[in-house]
Amino acid sequence: MSKSSPQRARVRQVLPKLKIGRYQPGPTNSLTDVPGVLVHTQSIIRDPPDSPWEVRTGVTTILPRQDFFNQGCYAGYFRFNGSGEMTGVHWLDETGLLNSPIIITNSFAVGAAYTGVYEYCIRKYRNAKGVCDWFLLPLIAETFDGIMSDIGALAVKPEHIVHGIQQASSHPVQEGNTGGGTGMLCQGFKGGTGSSSRLIEGLQLDERSGLKKPVTYTLGTLVQCNYGAQRDFRIGGVPLGRLFLEAEDGNEIQSMALSENVVDPKTKQTGKKDGSIIIVIATSAPLHPVQLQRLAKRATVGLARVGGWGSNGSGDIFLAFSTAHEIPRDPEVEISDDGPTVSQRIPVLEDTSINALFEAAADAVEEAIYNALCMAETMTGLGGKKVEALDLERVKAVMEKYL
């Protein structure tokens, strides 16, 4: 069993020689490096006698922009494996428009989160007569934290969602045991929330002059990781999980389990449950919905590098959105039944130049998962079950041979 090191740090601090792709991170190496994107994380931790339940859960709130309601973003999603939930994606298929916060929480809290988004928007966007004369499909995603938390306690309430929307900020994302990732596990260790970003240099055409000028696009990722087996865990291609297991008294490599390091103190047995990962990618690059679907697919590459492969019971659902365009909910254009009306001109990236964003997305997702693992702390949860954090000193010792 791995022992957690006393000091947690992000992967670039733990392994300064590790190279994760060709592109530089943004100023804080976080999702909020993308201009306009706001994030809030809140953890809910309760124990007897203050509570009848042992709770280790929370909520992560992402606002694509402050005025998400009136100014939509283009977005697209990808389902790698579908044993999970991300509400509102049928509307993304239809229109490619996102006019909702992105809420990530536990599996049993989807309903409360849905209600919370409505409660916030009803209070803020009723019309002058007090009537809700608008359409909204909240986007809520989940992973299962029932190993570490009494998920049946239904600890997440609509007021947590309202609070998260109100308090979302441009501060760097808190990582590890925080937000919706509070009680999550990853690759056989304590998991949770992680983030990373990349800066991509490009060219933008000036329509007046016809000249191309340099521009820097930002791409950021946030993961809520709750999947995988220790035997598959890798950093920079090094099979750390397998090396750890082989070094532990010659034990055989364990079979697929989300929670190989979760030990029940009564039975001394490890829990086994396939898990999930939600990945959100944001970019300032001007992409249309189909391009964003393609960008969301590249999250799979970063996930695979760390050791995820989409098990049968895993909910691996990825979302990508662009902040480049503000799509008005109610465009100022006269609509008639005489025929289609062009309301605005929207420039987008050339498909032939999109490779750098694809590459950066894979790299940033990979690093975000590392950050979730490196920042997470050992946790004791439901029924005394304990899951160890990744031992960073052990990681340093092994990786020194390869870097």
C-alpha positions as CSV (number, residue, x, y, z in Angstrom):
1,M,0.0,0.0,0.0
2,S,1.4,3.4,-1.0
3,K,1.9,6.0,1.7
4,S,1.0,9.6,0.8
5,S,3.8,12.1,1.0
6,P,3.2,15.0,3.5
7,Q,3.4,17.7,0.9
8,R,1.2,17.7,-2.2
9,A,2.3,19.5,-5.4
10,R,1.4,19.6,-9.1
11,V,3.2,17.4,-11.5
12,R,5.5,20.1,-12.8
13,Q,6.8,20.7,-9.3
14,V,7.1,17.0,-8.6
15,L,8.8,16.1,-11.9
16,P,10.4,19.3,-13.3
17,K,12.2,17.3,-16.1
18,L,9.0,15.8,-17.4
19,K,8.0,17.1,-20.8
20,I,4.2,17.1,-21.6
21,G,3.9,18.2,-25.2
22,R,5.4,21.1,-27.1
23,Y,3.2,24.0,-26.0
24,Q,3.6,26.2,-23.0
25,P,1.0,26.4,-20.3
26,G,-0.9,29.5,-19.6
27,P,-0.1,31.9,-16.7
28,T,-1.7,29.7,-14.0
29,N,-1.8,26.4,-16.0
30,S,-5.5,26.2,-15.3
31,L,-8.9,26.2,-17.1
32,T,-9.4,29.8,-16.0
33,D,-6.5,30.9,-18.2
34,V,-9.1,30.9,-20.9
35,P,-10.4,34.5,-20.8
36,G,-13.9,34.9,-19.4
37,V,-14.1,31.3,-18.0
38,L,-15.1,31.2,-14.3
39,V,-14.8,28.3,-11.9
40,H,-15.9,27.5,-8.3
41,T,-15.3,24.3,-6.3
42,Q,-17.0,23.5,-3.0
43,S,-16.6,20.4,-0.9
44,I,-19.1,18.9,1.4
45,I,-17.6,16.8,4.2
46,R,-19.6,15.6,7.2
47,D,-19.1,13.0,9.9
48,P,-21.1,11.7,12.9
49,P,-22.1,13.0,15.4
50,D,-22.6,16.2,13.5
51,S,-24.3,14.3,10.7
52,P,-26.0,10.9,10.5
53,W,-24.0,10.3,7.3
54,E,-20.4,10.1,6.3
55,V,-20.2,12.5,3.4
56,R,-17.2,13.2,1.1
57,T,-18.7,14.9,-2.0
58,G,-19.0,18.3,-3.6
59,V,-19.8,20.5,-6.7
60,T,-17.6,22.0,-9.4
61,T,-19.2,24.9,-11.3
62,I,-17.9,26.2,-14.6
63,L,-19.3,29.3,-16.3
64,P,-18.3,29.6,-19.9
65,R,-18.7,33.3,-19.4
66,Q,-20.3,35.6,-16.8
67,D,-23.5,36.1,-18.9
68,F,-23.9,32.5,-20.0
69,F,-27.6,32.9,-20.2
70,N,-27.9,35.7,-22.8
71,Q,-24.6,35.1,-24.7
72,G,-24.2,31.5,-25.7
73,C,-21.0,29.6,-26.7
74,Y,-20.5,27.1,-29.4
75,A,-19.9,23.6,-27.9
76,G,-19.6,20.0,-28.7
77,Y,-19.3,16.7,-26.8
78,F,-18.0,13.2,-27.2
79,R,-19.1,10.0,-25.5
80,F,-16.1,7.7,-25.1
81,N,-18.2,5.3,-22.9
82,G,-21.7,6.0,-21.9
83,S,-22.2,4.6,-18.4
84,G,-22.7,8.1,-17.0
85,E,-24.7,11.2,-17.4
86,M,-24.2,14.6,-19.0
87,T,-27.5,16.3,-19.4
88,G,-28.4,18.8,-22.1
89,V,-26.1,17.2,-24.8
90,H,-29.1,16.4,-27.1
91,W,-29.5,20.2,-27.6
92,L,-25.8,20.5,-28.3
93,D,-26.3,18.0,-31.1
94,E,-29.2,20.0,-32.5
95,T,-27.8,23.5,-32.3
96,G,-24.2,23.4,-30.9
97,L,-25.2,26.1,-28.5
98,L,-24.3,26.2,-24.8
99,N,-26.3,28.6,-22.6
100,S,-25.8,26.9,-19.2
101,P,-23.3,26.6,-16.5
102,I,-21.4,23.3,-16.5
103,I,-22.0,21.6,-13.2
104,I,-20.0,18.5,-12.2
105,T,-20.9,16.5,-9.1
106,N,-21.8,13.0,-7.8
107,S,-24.1,10.6,-9.6
108,F,-27.0,11.0,-7.2
109,A,-26.9,14.8,-7.2
110,V,-27.8,15.4,-10.9
111,G,-31.4,16.3,-10.0
112,A,-30.4,18.7,-7.3
113,A,-27.9,20.4,-9.6
114,Y,-30.5,20.6,-12.4
115,T,-32.9,22.3,-10.0
116,G,-30.2,24.6,-8.7
117,V,-29.4,26.0,-12.2
118,Y,-33.1,26.7,-12.7
119,E,-33.4,28.3,-9.3
120,Y,-30.6,30.7,-10.1
121,C,-31.9,31.5,-13.6
122,I,-35.5,31.9,-12.4
123,R,-34.5,34.5,-9.8
124,K,-32.3,36.4,-12.2
125,Y,-34.1,36.1,-15.6
126,R,-37.9,36.3,-14.9
127,N,-39.4,38.9,-17.2
128,A,-41.1,42.1,-16.0
129,K,-44.3,40.2,-15.3
130,G,-42.5,37.6,-13.2
131,V,-42.8,34.9,-15.9
132,C,-40.1,32.6,-17.3
133,D,-40.6,33.0,-21.0
134,W,-37.4,31.4,-22.0
135,F,-35.9,27.9,-22.7
136,L,-32.9,26.4,-20.9
137,L,-31.4,22.9,-20.7
138,P,-28.9,22.8,-17.8
139,L,-25.7,20.9,-18.5
140,I,-25.0,18.6,-15.5
141,A,-22.3,15.8,-15.4
142,E,-21.4,13.3,-12.8
143,T,-19.1,10.6,-11.5
144,F,-19.8,8.1,-8.7
145,D,-18.3,8.7,-5.2
146,G,-20.2,6.1,-3.3
147,I,-17.1,4.3,-2.2
148,M,-15.8,7.2,-0.1
149,S,-19.1,8.9,0.6
150,D,-22.7,8.0,1.6
151,I,-24.1,8.9,-1.7
152,G,-27.6,8.1,-0.5
153,A,-27.4,11.0,1.9
154,L,-28.2,13.3,-1.0
155,A,-25.9,15.9,0.5
156,V,-25.8,18.2,-2.6
157,K,-28.7,20.6,-2.5
158,P,-29.9,23.2,-5.1
159,E,-28.5,26.0,-2.9
160,H,-25.0,24.6,-3.4
161,I,-25.4,25.1,-7.1
162,V,-26.8,28.6,-6.7
163,H,-23.8,29.5,-4.5
164,G,-21.3,28.0,-7.0
165,I,-22.7,30.1,-9.8
166,Q,-22.7,33.2,-7.7
167,Q,-19.1,32.7,-6.5
168,A,-17.4,31.4,-9.7
169,S,-14.2,33.4,-10.4
170,S,-11.2,33.5,-12.6
171,H,-8.9,32.2,-9.8
172,P,-6.9,29.1,-10.6
173,V,-8.9,25.9,-10.1
174,Q,-8.4,24.2,-6.8
175,E,-7.3,20.6,-7.3
176,G,-7.3,17.3,-5.7
177,N,-9.9,16.5,-3.0
178,T,-12.1,19.4,-4.0
179,G,-15.4,20.2,-5.7
180,G,-17.2,17.4,-7.4
181,G,-13.9,15.4,-7.2
182,T,-13.8,15.5,-3.4
183,G,-14.6,11.8,-2.9
184,M,-13.3,10.4,-6.3
185,L,-10.6,7.9,-6.9
186,C,-8.2,7.5,-9.9
187,Q,-6.0,4.7,-11.2
188,G,-6.1,3.0,-7.9
189,F,-5.2,6.1,-5.9
190,K,-7.0,9.1,-4.5
191,G,-8.3,11.1,-7.4
192,G,-10.4,14.2,-7.8
193,T,-10.2,17.5,-9.7
194,G,-7.3,18.6,-11.9
195,S,-6.7,21.3,-14.5
196,S,-4.1,22.5,-17.0
197,S,-3.8,24.9,-19.9
198,R,-1.8,25.6,-23.1
199,L,-1.0,28.6,-25.2
200,I,-1.1,28.1,-29.0
201,E,0.3,30.7,-31.5
202,G,-1.7,31.2,-34.6
203,L,-2.6,33.7,-37.3
204,Q,-5.8,35.7,-37.7
205,L,-7.0,37.2,-41.0
206,D,-7.8,40.9,-40.9
207,E,-10.8,41.2,-43.3
208,R,-10.2,44.9,-44.0
209,S,-6.6,44.7,-44.9
210,G,-6.5,41.1,-46.0
211,L,-3.3,40.6,-43.9
212,K,-2.7,37.9,-41.3
213,K,-1.6,38.9,-37.9
214,P,-0.2,36.9,-35.0
215,V,-2.7,35.8,-32.3
216,T,-2.4,33.6,-29.2
217,Y,-5.2,31.1,-28.5
218,T,-5.6,29.6,-25.0
219,L,-6.9,26.1,-24.3
220,G,-7.7,24.9,-20.8
221,T,-8.9,21.7,-19.4
222,L,-10.6,20.5,-16.2
223,V,-11.1,16.9,-15.2
224,Q,-13.1,15.1,-12.6
225,C,-11.3,11.7,-12.6
226,N,-12.8,8.6,-10.9
227,Y,-11.6,5.7,-13.0
228,G,-9.0,3.1,-13.7
229,A,-6.6,0.5,-12.2
230,Q,-3.2,0.9,-10.6
231,R,-1.8,-1.7,-12.9
232,D,-2.4,0.6,-15.9
233,F,-1.1,3.9,-14.4
234,R,1.6,5.6,-16.4
235,I,3.4,9.0,-16.3
236,G,5.3,10.0,-19.4
237,G,4.9,6.4,-20.7
238,V,6.6,4.9,-17.7
239,P,4.4,2.1,-16.2
240,L,4.5,3.3,-12.7
241,G,1.5,1.4,-11.5
242,R,2.9,-1.9,-12.6
243,L,6.3,-1.2,-11.2
244,F,4.8,-0.3,-7.9
245,L,2.7,-3.5,-7.7
246,E,5.7,-5.7,-8.7
247,A,7.8,-4.1,-6.0
248,E,5.1,-4.8,-3.3
249,D,6.1,-8.2,-1.9
250,G,5.8,-9.8,-5.3
251,N,2.0,-9.5,-5.4
252,E,0.4,-10.4,-8.7
253,I,-1.0,-7.4,-10.6
254,Q,-4.6,-7.0,-9.6
255,S,-7.5,-7.2,-11.9
256,M,-9.4,-4.2,-13.1
257,A,-10.7,-2.2,-10.2
258,L,-11.4,1.5,-9.7
259,S,-10.5,1.2,-6.0
260,E,-7.6,-1.2,-5.7
261,N,-6.2,0.9,-2.9
262,V,-9.5,1.2,-1.0
263,V,-9.3,-1.1,2.1
264,D,-12.4,-2.0,4.2
265,P,-11.0,-2.0,7.8
266,K,-13.5,-4.8,8.8
267,T,-13.1,-7.3,5.9
268,K,-9.6,-6.2,4.8
269,Q,-10.9,-6.5,1.2
270,T,-10.6,-3.9,-1.5
271,G,-13.7,-2.4,-3.1
272,K,-14.2,-3.0,-6.8
273,K,-16.2,-0.6,-9.0
274,D,-15.7,0.6,-12.5
275,G,-15.4,4.4,-12.6
276,S,-15.8,7.4,-14.8
277,I,-14.2,10.7,-15.9
278,I,-15.7,14.0,-17.0
279,I,-13.4,16.2,-19.1
280,V,-14.2,19.8,-20.0
281,I,-12.1,21.7,-22.6
282,A,-12.4,25.4,-23.1
283,T,-10.6,27.5,-25.8
284,S,-10.5,31.0,-27.0
285,A,-10.0,29.8,-30.5
286,P,-12.9,30.4,-32.9
287,L,-14.3,27.0,-33.5
288,H,-17.7,25.9,-34.7
289,P,-19.7,23.1,-33.1
290,V,-18.4,20.2,-35.3
291,Q,-14.8,21.3,-34.7
292,L,-15.5,21.3,-31.0
293,Q,-16.9,17.8,-31.2
294,R,-13.6,16.8,-32.8
295,L,-11.6,18.7,-30.1
296,A,-13.6,16.9,-27.4
297,K,-12.6,13.5,-28.9
298,R,-8.9,14.4,-28.4
299,A,-9.4,14.2,-24.6
300,T,-9.3,10.4,-25.2
301,V,-5.7,10.6,-26.2
302,G,-4.6,12.3,-23.0
303,L,-6.7,9.9,-20.9
304,A,-5.2,6.9,-22.6
305,R,-1.6,8.1,-21.9
306,V,-2.3,8.0,-18.2
307,G,-4.0,4.6,-18.3
308,G,-7.7,5.0,-19.0
309,W,-9.3,2.8,-21.7
310,G,-13.0,3.1,-21.2
311,S,-14.3,0.1,-19.3
312,N,-17.8,-1.2,-19.7
313,G,-19.1,0.4,-16.6
314,S,-17.3,3.7,-17.0
315,G,-18.9,7.1,-17.8
316,D,-16.3,8.9,-19.9
317,I,-18.0,12.0,-21.4
318,F,-16.1,15.0,-22.7
319,L,-17.2,18.5,-23.5
320,A,-15.5,21.3,-25.5
321,F,-16.6,24.9,-25.9
322,S,-15.3,28.0,-27.4
323,T,-15.5,31.5,-25.9
324,A,-14.6,33.2,-29.2
325,H,-18.2,34.0,-30.2
326,E,-21.0,35.5,-28.3
327,I,-24.2,34.0,-29.7
328,P,-27.2,36.1,-28.5
329,R,-30.2,34.3,-27.1
330,D,-32.4,36.9,-28.8
331,P,-30.7,38.3,-31.9
332,E,-31.7,41.8,-32.9
333,V,-33.0,40.8,-36.3
334,E,-36.5,40.7,-37.8
335,I,-37.5,37.1,-38.3
336,S,-40.3,36.3,-40.8
337,D,-41.7,33.2,-42.4
338,D,-40.6,34.4,-45.9
339,G,-37.3,32.5,-45.6
340,P,-34.0,32.1,-43.7
341,T,-32.3,35.3,-42.5
342,V,-28.6,35.9,-42.1
343,S,-28.1,37.7,-38.8
344,Q,-24.3,37.7,-38.3
345,R,-21.0,36.7,-39.8
346,I,-19.0,34.3,-37.6
347,P,-15.3,33.7,-38.5
348,V,-13.9,30.2,-37.6
349,L,-10.6,28.4,-37.7
350,E,-9.6,26.7,-40.9
351,D,-9.8,22.9,-40.5
352,T,-6.4,22.5,-42.1
353,S,-4.8,24.5,-39.3
354,I,-6.5,22.9,-36.3
355,N,-3.8,20.3,-35.5
356,A,-2.1,22.4,-32.9
357,L,-5.3,22.6,-30.9
358,F,-5.9,18.8,-31.1
359,E,-2.4,18.2,-29.9
360,A,-2.6,20.8,-27.1
361,A,-5.9,19.3,-25.9
362,A,-4.4,15.8,-25.5
363,D,-1.4,17.2,-23.7
364,A,-3.5,19.4,-21.3
365,V,-5.9,16.6,-20.4
366,E,-2.9,14.3,-19.6
367,E,-1.4,16.9,-17.3
368,A,-4.8,17.7,-15.7
369,I,-5.1,14.1,-14.7
370,Y,-1.6,14.1,-13.3
371,N,-2.4,17.2,-11.3
372,A,-5.5,15.6,-9.9
373,L,-3.5,12.6,-8.7
374,C,-0.6,14.6,-7.4
375,M,-2.7,17.2,-5.5
376,A,-5.2,14.7,-4.0
377,E,-4.6,13.6,-0.4
378,T,-5.2,10.3,1.4
379,M,-8.8,10.1,2.6
380,T,-10.7,8.0,5.0
381,G,-14.4,7.8,4.1
382,L,-17.5,5.7,4.3
383,G,-17.3,3.0,6.9
384,G,-13.7,3.7,7.6
385,K,-12.6,2.8,4.1
386,K,-9.2,4.4,3.3
387,V,-7.7,5.3,0.0
388,E,-4.1,6.4,-0.2
389,A,-2.9,9.3,-2.3
390,L,-0.2,8.8,-4.8
391,D,3.2,8.7,-3.1
392,L,5.1,11.6,-4.7
393,E,8.4,10.7,-3.2
394,R,8.1,7.2,-4.7
395,V,7.1,8.7,-8.0
396,K,10.2,11.0,-8.0
397,A,12.5,8.0,-7.1
398,V,11.2,5.8,-10.0
399,M,10.9,8.5,-12.6
400,E,14.5,9.8,-12.0
401,K,15.6,6.7,-13.8
402,Y,13.7,7.7,-16.9
403,L,14.0,11.5,-17.1
